Amino acid sequence: MPFFGKATSVQHLMMKYKQAKWILLGDNHHNFVVHEDNRWAINPGTPMIQVADMLDYEPGIYYIDTETEKVEWLPVPNHKEYITDNHLTEQHSRDERIDAFMQALPKDGKVSLSFEDNFARAVETANLDQMALDFIEEVKNGE
């Protein structure tokens, strides 16, 4: 679609640019060729798979000879065996770890990334006996 163009289909483009014999479009997901009334509208599509629902898409390029009006589709090798969803699995695992961390945070809104602050809070809420509290105090004071 040309900049600031208002066409929404190939037919609109062909009407808008009536004098153009060749209308060459950019990467617009899927490729196509329209040849009507000795005029051409060609969209090369994307040169590579971009999203999961394009797994069966066959990328390629068009060879266009405007003198002979030869338009030839040249497929680009598409090695589907190299396409994985590992990044999705990794993201899911990361999201689960973040969720577990968020669940472990105190519900009172007092969040700290300080070990000392979190340890002090745990000690306060743990109902420890005096001997354990004395030992913690000794370690804290470096004794």
N, C-alpha and C positions, 0 to 999 in steps of 0.2 A: 504494500500500500504506500503510495508516495506520501511524503510529509504533508500534513494538513489535508489529505485527500478525504473525500466523503463517500467514496464508493465502498460498498459492503459485499460485493461479489465480483466475479470475473466479468459477468455481463455488464455490470455498472462501469468497470474499468474500460471495457471495450467501447461503451457508449461515450464515456468521458474523453477518451483519447482516440477519436474516430480516425485520425490521420495516421496513427501508429500502426505499422505492420507487425512490430514485435513489442510485446509488453512482457518484460522480464521482472519477475517478482523476487523477493528475498526469502530467507528461511521462514517458512510459514507452516511448520510442523510436517505435513504430508505433501509429497510431490504430486504434481498433475500437469497435464498439457491440454490446452483447449485450442483447437484449430478450426476456425469458422470463417467463411468468406475470405479465404486466402490471407487470414490474419492469425497471429499466434499470441497466446498468453501462456507463459511457462513459469511454474513455480518449482524450484529445485527441491523443496522440502529441507529438512534438517540433515546435515551430513553425518549425524551420529544419534544414537538413541539417547534421549534426554530424561525420560520418565518411565516408570515401570510398565505403564499400559502400552508402551511402544515396543515391547519385547519382540513382537513378530514383524516390526517395521524393517524394511530393507532399504538402508540408506544408499545414496548414490549421487551422481552428478549428471547433468545433461551436456552432451556435446552438441553445439549448435553451429551449423554452417549456414549463414544467412544468404549466401549466393546460391547454393543449391537447395536451400530450405530443408536440409537434412537435420533432423532432431533425433539424437540417439541417447538412450539411457545407458549409463555406465555404472553398474553397481559398485559400491565401495565394500571391501571385505568387512563382514560383520561377524566377529568372533564371539558368538553368544556364550561360549564356554568361559569367557573371561568376565562375564557380567554376573555379579553376585549381589546378594543383599546383606553382606557382612556389615556394612555400615549401619543398616537398620537394626541388626542384632546387637551391635555394639552400643548404639544409641539407646535401645531398649534396656540393656544391662545398666548403662549409666543412669538412665531415668529411674530405674528401680533402686539404685544405690542412693540417689538424691532423695527419693521418696522415703526410704528407710531412715536416712539422716533427719529429714524433716519430722518424721514421726517420733524420733528420739528426742527432739527438742522439747524443752519445758513448755507446758501449755499456758503458763502465766505470762508469756510474752517477754520474759527476761532471758534473752539469748546472749550467750557469750562464747567466743572462740578461745577464751583463755582457759588453759588447763587448771590453773590455780583457782580461778573463780568457780569453775564447774566442779572441781574437787571439793572446795569448801561447801558448796551447795549440797553435794552428795553426802558429805559428812554430817551436815546439819539435819538432813532428812533420814539418815540411816539408823537412828536409834542405837548407836554404838555404846558399848559399856565404857566405863571410865578408863580402864586399862588401855583400850584401843585408842581412845581420845588422847591420853597422855603420850602414847607412842607416836601418834601423828604429830602432836605438838613438838616432841623432841626432834623428829625428822625435819619439821618445818623450821625449827630454830637452829638446825645444823648441829645438834648435840650428839 
